[in-house]
Amino acid sequence: MQLSLRTLFGIGGALALTGGVAYGAERIGMELSSSAFAHNADIPSRHTCEGSDQSPPLAWSGVPAGAKSLALIVDDPDAPDPAAPKMTWVHWVLYNLPPAITGLDAGKSRPSDLPPGTREGLNDWKRTGYGGPCPPIGRHRYVHKLYALDTVLPVLQPATKVALEKAMQGHILAQGELVGYYRKKR
Protein backbone atom coordinates (compact mmCIF):
# COMPACT_ATOMS: atom_id res chain seq x y z
CA MET A 1 0.00 0.00 0.00
CA GLN A 2 1.38 3.39 -0.96
CA LEU A 3 0.67 6.53 0.97
CA SER A 4 0.81 9.91 -0.70
CA LEU A 5 3.18 12.57 0.56
CA ARG A 6 0.18 14.62 1.60
CA THR A 7 -1.10 11.76 3.77
CA LEU A 8 2.35 11.24 5.28
CA PHE A 9 2.70 14.93 6.05
CA GLY A 10 -0.79 14.94 7.55
CA ILE A 11 0.01 11.98 9.77
CA GLY A 12 3.41 13.44 10.66
CA GLY A 13 1.86 16.80 11.47
CA ALA A 14 -0.76 15.19 13.69
CA LEU A 15 1.90 13.18 15.50
CA ALA A 16 4.07 16.27 15.90
CA LEU A 17 1.15 18.25 17.33
CA THR A 18 0.20 15.44 19.68
CA GLY A 19 3.81 15.04 20.75
CA GLY A 20 4.14 18.80 21.13
CA VAL A 21 1.12 18.99 23.41
CA ALA A 22 2.37 16.12 25.54
CA TYR A 23 5.90 17.49 25.57
CA GLY A 24 4.66 20.97 26.43
CA ALA A 25 2.55 19.67 29.31
CA GLU A 26 5.56 17.86 30.75
CA ARG A 27 8.00 20.67 30.05
CA ILE A 28 5.96 23.44 31.61
CA GLY A 29 6.08 22.82 35.34
CA MET A 30 6.10 24.97 38.41
CA GLU A 31 8.23 24.49 41.49
CA LEU A 32 6.20 24.26 44.72
CA SER A 33 8.02 24.14 48.05
CA SER A 34 7.74 24.86 51.75
CA SER A 35 10.33 26.16 54.19
CA ALA A 36 8.62 23.98 56.84
CA PHE A 37 9.24 20.61 55.17
CA ALA A 38 11.00 19.14 52.14
CA HIS A 39 9.29 17.21 49.35
CA ASN A 40 8.44 13.68 50.58
CA ALA A 41 9.41 14.58 54.17
CA ASP A 42 7.37 14.83 57.38
CA ILE A 43 5.16 17.85 58.01
CA PRO A 44 5.91 19.53 61.39
CA SER A 45 3.14 19.02 63.95
CA ARG A 46 2.46 22.78 64.22
CA HIS A 47 0.76 22.47 60.80
CA THR A 48 -1.50 19.61 62.02
CA CYS A 49 -4.37 18.96 64.41
CA GLU A 50 -1.80 18.07 67.08
CA GLY A 51 -0.28 21.54 66.87
CA SER A 52 -1.74 24.96 66.09
CA ASP A 53 -3.24 23.62 62.82
CA GLN A 54 -1.81 26.52 60.85
CA SER A 55 -1.26 26.26 57.12
CA PRO A 56 2.38 25.70 56.16
CA PRO A 57 4.34 28.37 54.33
CA LEU A 58 4.28 27.72 50.59
CA ALA A 59 6.44 29.22 47.87
CA TRP A 60 6.36 28.73 44.11
CA SER A 61 8.10 29.75 40.95
CA GLY A 62 7.81 29.09 37.24
CA VAL A 63 4.29 30.46 36.76
CA PRO A 64 3.81 30.80 32.97
CA ALA A 65 3.52 34.31 31.56
CA GLY A 66 -0.01 33.65 30.25
CA ALA A 67 -1.43 32.63 33.63
CA LYS A 68 -4.50 34.60 34.73
CA SER A 69 -4.99 32.84 38.09
CA LEU A 70 -3.69 30.06 40.33
CA ALA A 71 -5.52 27.31 42.21
CA LEU A 72 -4.33 25.26 45.20
CA ILE A 73 -5.67 21.91 46.39
CA VAL A 74 -4.29 20.06 49.41
CA ASP A 75 -5.58 16.53 49.94
CA ASP A 76 -4.84 13.16 51.52
CA PRO A 77 -5.23 10.20 49.14
CA ASP A 78 -4.57 7.71 51.97
CA ALA A 79 -7.79 8.16 53.97
CA PRO A 80 -8.75 6.64 56.24
CA ASP A 81 -5.93 4.05 56.40
CA PRO A 82 -2.88 4.07 54.09
CA ALA A 83 -2.90 0.26 54.15
CA ALA A 84 -6.42 0.29 52.66
CA PRO A 85 -7.28 3.78 51.34
CA LYS A 86 -10.96 4.31 50.55
CA MET A 87 -11.12 8.00 49.71
CA THR A 88 -9.19 11.22 49.24
CA TRP A 89 -9.75 13.67 52.10
CA VAL A 90 -9.64 17.35 51.08
CA HIS A 91 -7.79 19.71 53.44
CA TRP A 92 -7.69 23.03 51.57
CA VAL A 93 -9.12 24.52 48.38
CA LEU A 94 -8.17 27.96 47.03
CA TYR A 95 -8.72 29.42 43.58
CA ASN A 96 -8.32 32.70 41.70
CA LEU A 97 -5.06 33.42 43.50
CA PRO A 98 -3.31 36.25 41.63
CA PRO A 99 -0.59 34.83 39.35
CA ALA A 100 1.92 37.51 40.42
CA ILE A 101 2.18 36.25 44.01
CA THR A 102 4.96 33.80 44.77
CA GLY A 103 3.62 32.08 47.87
CA LEU A 104 1.62 32.13 51.08
CA ASP A 105 3.04 32.68 54.55
CA ALA A 106 2.44 30.18 57.36
CA GLY A 107 -0.93 30.49 59.03
CA LYS A 108 -2.37 32.70 56.30
CA SER A 109 -5.56 30.82 55.58
CA ARG A 110 -8.27 33.21 56.79
CA PRO A 111 -10.08 35.31 54.16
CA SER A 112 -8.49 38.51 55.51
CA ASP A 113 -5.01 36.94 55.13
CA LEU A 114 -5.43 35.82 51.53
CA PRO A 115 -4.45 37.91 48.49
CA PRO A 116 -7.26 40.09 47.04
CA GLY A 117 -9.49 38.18 44.63
CA THR A 118 -8.68 34.77 46.11
CA ARG A 119 -11.68 32.48 46.56
CA GLU A 120 -11.95 29.66 49.07
CA GLY A 121 -13.53 26.28 48.60
CA LEU A 122 -14.86 23.80 51.11
CA ASN A 123 -12.64 21.17 52.65
CA ASP A 124 -14.04 17.80 53.75
CA TRP A 125 -14.93 19.24 57.15
CA LYS A 126 -17.49 21.28 55.15
CA ARG A 127 -15.80 24.57 55.98
CA THR A 128 -13.48 26.97 54.23
CA GLY A 129 -9.89 27.45 55.24
CA TYR A 130 -7.03 25.12 55.98
CA GLY A 131 -7.56 21.93 57.96
CA GLY A 132 -4.26 20.29 58.78
CA PRO A 133 -3.28 16.63 58.79
CA CYS A 134 -5.08 14.56 61.42
CA PRO A 135 -4.84 10.95 60.25
CA PRO A 136 -6.81 8.38 62.28
CA ILE A 137 -4.23 5.66 61.64
CA GLY A 138 -0.84 5.31 59.93
CA ARG A 139 1.43 7.69 58.03
CA HIS A 140 -0.49 9.59 55.36
CA ARG A 141 0.58 11.56 52.28
CA TYR A 142 -0.55 15.17 51.96
CA VAL A 143 -0.41 16.32 48.36
CA HIS A 144 -0.20 20.08 47.76
CA LYS A 145 -1.08 20.81 44.12
CA LEU A 146 -0.72 24.24 42.54
CA TYR A 147 -2.22 24.97 39.11
CA ALA A 148 -1.60 27.91 36.78
CA LEU A 149 -4.74 28.66 34.77
CA ASP A 150 -5.33 30.65 31.59
CA THR A 151 -8.49 32.19 33.07
CA VAL A 152 -10.01 33.63 36.21
CA LEU A 153 -12.69 31.18 37.27
CA PRO A 154 -16.28 32.17 38.02
CA VAL A 155 -17.55 31.91 41.57
CA LEU A 156 -18.13 28.20 42.13
CA GLN A 157 -21.31 27.02 43.84
CA PRO A 158 -20.59 24.77 45.60
CA ALA A 159 -16.90 25.56 45.81
CA THR A 160 -15.61 22.03 46.29
CA LYS A 161 -12.52 20.26 44.98
CA VAL A 162 -14.70 18.40 42.47
CA ALA A 163 -16.28 21.63 41.18
CA LEU A 164 -12.88 23.30 40.98
CA GLU A 165 -11.30 20.41 39.07
CA LYS A 166 -14.23 20.47 36.61
CA ALA A 167 -13.94 24.25 36.13
CA MET A 168 -10.16 23.96 35.56
CA GLN A 169 -10.51 21.41 32.73
CA GLY A 170 -8.96 22.78 29.57
CA HIS A 171 -7.45 25.78 31.40
CA ILE A 172 -4.35 24.31 33.10
CA LEU A 173 -1.10 25.81 31.79
CA ALA A 174 1.23 24.32 34.39
CA GLN A 175 1.22 22.41 37.65
CA GLY A 176 3.49 22.01 40.67
CA GLU A 177 3.29 19.46 43.44
CA LEU A 178 4.66 19.10 46.96
CA VAL A 179 4.11 15.97 49.06
CA GLY A 180 4.45 15.86 52.83
CA TYR A 181 3.79 13.04 55.29
CA TYR A 182 2.30 12.91 58.76
CA ARG A 183 1.60 10.29 61.43
CA LYS A 184 -0.07 11.28 64.70
CA LYS A 185 2.25 11.31 67.68
CA ARG A 186 -0.48 10.68 70.28
Number of C-alpha atoms within 10 A of each C-alpha: 3 5 7 9 9 9 11 11 11 12 12 12 12 12 12 13 12 12 12 13 12 11 12 13 14 11 11 14 19 19 15 21 21 20 11 16 18 14 15 13 14 18 23 16 19 16 23 22 15 15 12 12 17 19 23 24 17 18 15 17 15 15 26 17 11 12 20 20 23 27 26 22 22 24 24 23 18 21 21 18 16 16 12 9 13 12 12 14 19 24 28 26 25 26 27 23 24 18 19 13 14 13 17 18 15 15 16 17 20 12 14 8 12 16 15 11 13 16 20 26 26 19 23 17 13 11 13 21 21 27 22 26 28 17 21 12 14 15 16 25 23 25 20 21 17 23 25 30 27 19 16 18 18 11 13 14 9 11 18 22 22 10 13 23 12 10 13 20 9 9 16 18 23 23 23 20 19 20 22 21 19 21 18 16 6 4
